[in-house]
Amino acid sequence: MFAVFIVLFLLFLLLSVHPFVTYPLSLMPFRRRRPNTATPDRLPSFAICVCAYNEEATIAEKARNMIAVADTTLDCELFIYVDGASDRTVEELAPYRDRITVVESETRRGKSHGMNMLVGRCSADIIVFTDANVELDGNVLWELAPSFSDPSVGCVCGHLIYSNPHESAMSSSGSLYWRIEEGIKQIESDAFSVIGADGSLFAVRRSAHVIVPDDIIDDFYVSMKVVINGLRAARAPEALAFERSATSTADEFRRKIRIACQAFNVHRLIWPEIRRRPLLAYCYVSHRFLKWLIGYNLLLAGLFLVLALLMVFPPVPVLVSIFLATLAFGALVALKVKPALQVLAMLMSFAGTALGVWRSVQGEKFQTWTPTPSARPTGQNQTG
């Protein structure tokens, strides 16, 4: 039994690290440089679409940023959908209505409903999706456009940079995780296709966009449907977007629950189409599915390691060692030792994702959203 437990420990440990280590390594031999054939005088037309709820602290700055980005091209429409806000989000947008089409909803319908409405109103060749708390680099449209010169590309993902990595252990951990994620996306883009876009910044061809069910998150669904339908999702590393990461561990835990629940709801819709395509299925399972299960896989790896140790050593020393290690880690956290806080933040993120998957299985939707307090200007003093 000892050998069986060791094999199971190694199996679940490998499943935990595969998305970050062996998966990107497996794609490296297939990377190739793709030509950049766009010319500056032949940009397509763009539309920038944003959904907002209770963003009075950031929406005016977002509007000014959108206008500045639009002014770098000759043809760029701007749209903001306000999802039944209970604060002054709508009033803050009043000075910008001459440039931005503002669509208001009296009741909360969710982000996907709002994005569907905005896409229905625009006529641009390329639709750019971004979040209300994200600042876009001024040249972002010029950086997104070249990839669309390749007719096999239907979606282009931007490069998100967290602007506050040093504010807390949580923001430091989140920033590190996201730098790794962006690196994996680049490898995917070079080898095959990015597996799912992030809502902070991505663009799709108008002709490739699909209507999103109101209770399904739009960014993951739309970008994956583009790939399922036979086009590629590429990454534009110089198309920069800047966002504040959550500084509170509790905030990030709740955010991970919501995102994982929404993503796993999408999974059940698209998996029947993905599993018929072996290469796509391998990349999808490696990058997405196994990430949602890291919390469970680490738990099982730990359980089988303990069982293996119990086959060799008496129970009391093993259990006492586990207790003392846990106590020591708790003490380091209590003393605010940065590496311990970062490990705790990562473990909480994995736990939140695992709980989100469970809540998805239980039928929860998270159709509407609430801004993460510590990722907004009013939450700058919150740490955890």
C-alpha positions as CSV (number, residue, x, y, z in Angstrom):
1,M,0.0,0.0,0.0
2,F,2.9,2.3,0.6
3,A,3.9,2.3,-3.1
4,V,0.2,2.9,-4.1
5,F,-0.1,5.9,-1.8
6,I,3.2,7.4,-3.0
7,V,2.1,7.0,-6.7
8,L,-1.3,8.7,-5.9
9,F,0.6,11.5,-4.0
10,L,2.8,12.1,-7.0
11,L,-0.1,11.8,-9.4
12,F,-2.2,14.5,-7.7
13,L,0.9,16.7,-7.1
14,L,1.7,16.5,-10.9
15,L,-1.9,17.4,-11.7
16,S,-1.5,20.4,-9.4
17,V,1.7,21.7,-11.1
18,H,0.9,20.6,-14.7
19,P,-0.9,23.9,-15.7
20,F,2.1,25.9,-14.6
21,V,5.1,23.7,-15.5
22,T,4.7,20.6,-17.7
23,Y,1.8,22.1,-19.8
24,P,3.7,25.2,-21.1
25,L,6.8,23.0,-21.5
26,S,4.9,20.6,-23.7
27,L,3.9,23.5,-26.0
28,M,7.4,24.9,-26.4
29,P,8.5,22.7,-29.4
30,F,5.5,24.0,-31.4
31,R,6.1,27.7,-30.9
32,R,6.7,29.8,-34.0
33,R,7.0,33.4,-34.9
34,R,3.9,34.7,-36.6
35,P,4.2,37.5,-39.1
36,N,2.9,41.0,-38.2
37,T,1.5,42.3,-41.5
38,A,-0.7,45.2,-40.5
39,T,0.1,48.6,-41.8
40,P,-0.7,51.8,-39.8
41,D,-2.8,53.4,-42.5
42,R,-5.2,50.5,-42.7
43,L,-6.6,50.1,-39.2
44,P,-10.1,48.5,-39.0
45,S,-13.0,50.3,-37.3
46,F,-13.3,49.8,-33.5
47,A,-15.9,49.9,-30.8
48,I,-14.9,49.9,-27.1
49,C,-17.6,48.4,-24.8
50,V,-17.7,48.6,-21.0
51,C,-20.2,47.5,-18.4
52,A,-20.3,49.2,-15.0
53,Y,-22.1,48.9,-11.7
54,N,-21.6,51.3,-8.8
55,E,-18.3,52.6,-10.3
56,E,-18.7,56.3,-9.3
57,A,-15.1,56.4,-8.0
58,T,-13.6,55.3,-11.3
59,I,-16.1,55.7,-14.2
60,A,-15.2,59.3,-15.0
61,E,-11.5,58.4,-15.3
62,K,-12.5,55.4,-17.4
63,A,-14.5,57.6,-19.7
64,R,-11.6,60.0,-20.2
65,N,-9.3,57.0,-20.9
66,M,-11.7,55.6,-23.5
67,I,-11.9,59.0,-25.3
68,A,-8.1,59.3,-25.3
69,V,-7.7,55.9,-26.8
70,A,-10.5,56.5,-29.4
71,D,-8.7,59.8,-30.4
72,T,-5.7,57.8,-31.7
73,T,-7.8,56.4,-34.6
74,L,-10.3,57.8,-37.2
75,D,-13.1,55.4,-36.4
76,C,-13.8,54.2,-32.9
77,E,-17.2,54.0,-31.2
78,L,-17.5,54.2,-27.4
79,F,-20.2,52.5,-25.3
80,I,-20.9,52.1,-21.6
81,Y,-23.7,50.0,-20.1
82,V,-24.7,50.9,-16.6
83,D,-26.3,47.9,-14.9
84,G,-28.9,49.4,-12.5
85,A,-26.3,51.3,-10.4
86,S,-27.5,52.6,-7.0
87,D,-24.7,55.2,-6.8
88,R,-23.8,58.2,-9.0
89,T,-22.2,56.2,-11.8
90,V,-24.8,57.6,-14.4
91,E,-24.4,61.2,-13.2
92,E,-20.6,60.9,-13.4
93,L,-20.9,60.0,-17.1
94,A,-23.0,63.1,-18.0
95,P,-20.1,65.3,-19.2
96,Y,-19.0,62.6,-21.7
97,R,-22.3,61.7,-23.4
98,D,-21.3,63.7,-26.5
99,R,-18.6,61.1,-27.1
100,I,-19.8,58.0,-25.3
101,T,-23.1,56.2,-25.9
102,V,-24.4,55.4,-22.4
103,V,-27.1,52.7,-22.0
104,E,-28.8,52.6,-18.7
105,S,-30.7,49.8,-17.1
106,E,-33.1,50.5,-14.3
107,T,-32.7,47.0,-12.9
108,R,-29.7,44.7,-12.6
109,R,-29.5,42.3,-15.5
110,G,-25.8,41.4,-15.4
111,K,-22.7,42.0,-17.5
112,S,-23.4,39.6,-20.2
113,H,-26.8,41.1,-20.9
114,G,-25.2,44.5,-21.0
115,M,-22.4,43.5,-23.4
116,N,-25.0,41.8,-25.7
117,M,-26.9,45.1,-25.9
118,L,-23.8,47.1,-26.6
119,V,-22.6,44.7,-29.4
120,G,-26.0,45.0,-30.9
121,R,-25.7,48.7,-31.2
122,C,-22.2,49.0,-32.7
123,S,-21.2,48.5,-36.3
124,A,-17.4,48.3,-36.0
125,D,-15.2,45.7,-37.5
126,I,-13.5,45.0,-34.2
127,I,-15.1,45.0,-30.8
128,V,-12.9,45.8,-27.8
129,F,-14.1,44.6,-24.3
130,T,-12.7,46.0,-21.2
131,D,-13.6,46.5,-17.5
132,A,-14.7,49.7,-15.8
133,N,-11.7,49.8,-13.4
134,V,-9.1,49.1,-16.1
135,E,-6.9,51.8,-17.6
136,L,-5.9,51.2,-21.3
137,D,-2.6,52.3,-22.7
138,G,-3.0,55.0,-25.3
139,N,-1.7,52.9,-28.2
140,V,-3.8,49.8,-27.3
141,L,-5.8,49.8,-30.6
142,W,-2.7,50.1,-32.7
143,E,-1.3,47.1,-30.8
144,L,-4.4,45.0,-31.1
145,A,-4.9,45.7,-34.8
146,P,-1.9,43.8,-36.3
147,S,-3.0,40.4,-35.1
148,F,-6.3,40.8,-36.9
149,S,-4.5,41.1,-40.2
150,D,-4.2,37.3,-40.0
151,P,-7.6,36.0,-41.2
152,S,-7.2,32.9,-38.9
153,V,-7.4,35.2,-35.8
154,G,-10.8,35.9,-34.4
155,C,-9.9,37.1,-30.9
156,V,-6.9,39.1,-29.5
157,C,-6.0,39.2,-25.8
158,G,-4.3,42.2,-24.3
159,H,-1.6,42.2,-21.6
160,L,-2.9,43.0,-18.1
161,I,-0.4,44.5,-15.6
162,Y,-1.4,44.8,-11.9
163,S,-0.3,48.3,-10.8
164,N,-0.1,47.7,-7.1
165,P,2.0,44.5,-6.5
166,H,3.7,45.9,-3.3
167,E,0.6,47.0,-1.4
168,S,0.0,43.7,0.4
169,A,0.9,40.0,0.4
170,M,-2.3,39.4,-1.5
171,S,-1.6,41.9,-4.3
172,S,2.0,40.6,-4.5
173,S,0.8,37.0,-4.8
174,G,-1.8,38.0,-7.3
175,S,0.6,39.9,-9.4
176,L,3.1,37.0,-9.5
177,Y,0.4,34.6,-10.5
178,W,-0.8,36.9,-13.2
179,R,2.7,37.3,-14.7
180,I,3.0,33.5,-14.9
181,E,-0.5,33.4,-16.5
182,E,0.5,36.0,-19.1
183,G,3.7,34.0,-19.9
184,I,1.6,30.9,-20.5
185,K,-0.8,32.7,-22.7
186,Q,2.1,33.9,-24.9
187,I,3.3,30.4,-25.3
188,E,-0.2,29.3,-26.2
189,S,-0.5,32.1,-28.7
190,D,2.8,31.2,-30.4
191,A,2.0,27.5,-30.5
192,F,-1.8,27.2,-31.0
193,S,-4.3,29.5,-29.5
194,V,-4.9,31.3,-26.2
195,I,-7.3,29.3,-24.1
196,G,-9.8,31.9,-22.9
197,A,-9.5,35.7,-22.6
198,D,-9.6,37.9,-19.5
199,G,-12.2,40.6,-19.3
200,S,-9.8,43.3,-18.6
201,L,-8.9,43.6,-22.3
202,F,-9.7,41.5,-25.3
203,A,-11.1,42.1,-28.8
204,V,-13.1,40.0,-31.2
205,R,-14.1,40.4,-34.9
206,R,-17.7,41.6,-35.1
207,S,-18.3,38.6,-37.4
208,A,-17.0,36.1,-34.9
209,H,-18.9,37.4,-31.9
210,V,-21.6,35.2,-30.4
211,I,-24.6,36.1,-28.2
212,V,-23.9,35.2,-24.6
213,P,-26.6,33.8,-22.3
214,D,-27.5,36.3,-19.6
215,D,-26.4,34.0,-16.8
216,I,-23.0,33.1,-18.4
217,I,-19.9,35.2,-18.1
218,D,-19.1,36.9,-21.4
219,D,-15.3,37.0,-21.7
220,F,-14.5,33.3,-21.2
221,Y,-17.6,32.2,-23.2
222,V,-17.0,34.5,-26.2
223,S,-13.3,33.9,-26.5
224,M,-13.7,30.2,-26.2
225,K,-16.5,30.1,-28.8
226,V,-14.3,31.9,-31.2
227,V,-11.7,29.1,-30.9
228,I,-14.3,26.4,-31.0
229,N,-15.7,27.8,-34.2
230,G,-12.3,27.4,-35.9
231,L,-10.5,30.7,-35.4
232,R,-7.5,31.4,-33.2
233,A,-7.2,33.6,-30.1
234,A,-3.9,35.5,-30.2
235,R,-2.1,37.6,-27.6
236,A,-0.8,41.1,-28.3
237,P,1.9,41.6,-25.6
238,E,2.2,45.3,-26.2
239,A,-1.6,46.0,-25.9
240,L,-1.3,47.0,-22.3
241,A,-4.1,47.3,-19.7
242,F,-3.5,48.4,-16.0
243,E,-5.6,47.3,-13.1
244,R,-5.4,47.4,-9.3
245,S,-5.2,43.9,-7.7
246,A,-7.3,43.1,-4.6
247,T,-5.2,43.8,-1.5
248,S,-7.5,42.0,0.9
249,T,-7.3,38.2,1.1
250,A,-11.0,38.1,1.9
251,D,-11.9,40.1,-1.1
252,E,-9.7,37.9,-3.4
253,F,-11.2,34.8,-1.8
254,R,-14.7,36.0,-2.7
255,R,-13.6,37.1,-6.2
256,K,-12.1,33.6,-6.8
257,I,-15.4,32.0,-5.8
258,R,-17.4,34.1,-8.2
259,I,-15.0,33.7,-11.1
260,A,-14.6,30.0,-10.7
261,C,-18.3,29.5,-10.4
262,Q,-19.0,31.5,-13.6
263,A,-16.2,29.8,-15.5
264,F,-17.3,26.3,-14.5
265,N,-20.8,27.2,-15.7
266,V,-19.3,28.0,-19.0
267,H,-17.4,24.7,-19.0
268,R,-20.6,22.7,-18.9
269,L,-21.9,24.5,-21.9
270,I,-18.8,24.3,-24.1
271,W,-17.2,21.0,-23.1
272,P,-19.3,18.8,-25.5
273,E,-17.8,20.8,-28.4
274,I,-14.3,20.9,-27.1
275,R,-13.9,17.2,-26.4
276,R,-14.3,16.4,-30.1
277,R,-11.0,18.3,-30.9
278,P,-8.0,16.5,-29.3
279,L,-5.5,19.4,-29.4
280,L,-8.0,22.0,-28.1
281,A,-9.2,19.5,-25.4
282,Y,-5.6,19.0,-24.2
283,C,-4.9,22.7,-24.0
284,Y,-8.2,23.4,-22.4
285,V,-8.0,20.7,-19.8
286,S,-4.4,21.6,-19.0
287,H,-4.8,25.4,-18.7
288,R,-8.3,25.7,-17.5
289,F,-10.0,22.6,-16.1
290,L,-7.0,21.4,-14.0
291,K,-6.6,24.9,-12.6
292,W,-10.1,24.9,-11.2
293,L,-9.3,21.6,-9.4
294,I,-5.9,22.6,-7.9
295,G,-7.4,23.0,-4.4
296,Y,-8.9,19.5,-4.5
297,N,-5.7,18.0,-6.1
298,L,-3.4,19.5,-3.5
299,L,-5.7,18.3,-0.7
300,L,-5.7,14.7,-2.1
301,A,-1.9,14.9,-2.6
302,G,-1.5,15.8,1.0
303,L,-3.8,13.1,2.2
304,F,-2.0,10.4,0.3
305,L,1.4,11.6,1.5
306,V,0.1,11.4,5.1
307,L,-1.2,7.9,4.5
308,A,2.1,6.9,3.0
309,L,4.0,8.2,6.0
310,L,1.6,6.4,8.3
311,M,2.6,3.2,6.6
312,V,6.2,3.7,7.6
313,F,6.1,5.6,10.9
314,P,4.0,5.4,14.0
315,P,0.9,7.6,14.0
316,V,1.8,9.8,16.9
317,P,5.1,11.3,15.5
318,V,3.4,11.8,12.1
319,L,0.4,13.6,13.5
320,V,2.5,15.6,15.9
321,S,4.8,16.7,13.1
322,I,1.8,17.9,11.0
323,F,0.4,19.8,14.0
324,L,3.7,21.5,14.7
325,A,4.2,22.4,11.1
326,T,0.7,23.9,11.0
327,L,1.4,25.8,14.2
328,A,4.7,27.1,12.9
329,F,3.1,28.3,9.7
330,G,0.3,30.0,11.7
331,A,2.8,31.8,13.9
332,L,4.7,33.1,10.8
333,V,1.4,34.4,9.4
334,A,0.5,36.0,12.8
335,L,4.0,37.7,12.7
336,K,3.2,38.9,9.2
337,V,6.3,37.2,7.6
338,K,5.9,38.1,4.0
339,P,6.6,34.6,2.4
340,A,4.1,33.0,4.8
341,L,1.5,35.6,3.9
342,Q,2.1,35.0,0.2
343,V,1.7,31.3,0.6
344,L,-1.5,31.8,2.6
345,A,-2.8,34.1,-0.1
346,M,-2.1,31.5,-2.8
347,L,-3.7,28.7,-0.7
348,M,-6.8,31.0,-0.1
349,S,-7.0,31.6,-3.9
350,F,-6.9,27.9,-4.6
351,A,-9.5,27.3,-1.9
352,G,-11.8,30.0,-3.3
353,T,-11.5,28.5,-6.8
354,A,-12.4,25.0,-5.4
355,L,-15.4,26.4,-3.5
356,G,-16.5,28.3,-6.7
357,V,-16.5,25.0,-8.7
358,W,-18.5,23.4,-5.9
359,R,-21.1,26.2,-5.9
360,S,-21.3,25.9,-9.7
361,V,-22.1,22.2,-9.4
362,Q,-24.7,23.2,-6.8
363,G,-26.4,25.4,-9.4
364,E,-25.3,29.0,-8.5
365,K,-24.8,31.5,-11.3
366,F,-23.4,34.9,-10.0
367,Q,-25.2,36.6,-12.9
368,T,-24.6,40.0,-11.4
369,W,-21.4,41.3,-9.8
370,T,-20.2,43.7,-7.1
371,P,-16.9,45.6,-7.5
372,T,-14.1,44.3,-5.3
373,P,-13.6,46.9,-2.6
374,S,-9.9,46.7,-2.1
375,A,-9.3,46.7,-5.9
376,R,-10.9,50.2,-6.1
377,P,-9.5,53.6,-5.0
378,T,-11.8,53.7,-2.0
379,G,-10.3,50.4,-0.8
380,Q,-6.7,51.4,-1.0
381,N,-6.2,51.1,2.7
382,Q,-7.6,47.6,3.0
383,T,-5.0,45.0,3.3
384,G,-5.0,41.3,4.3
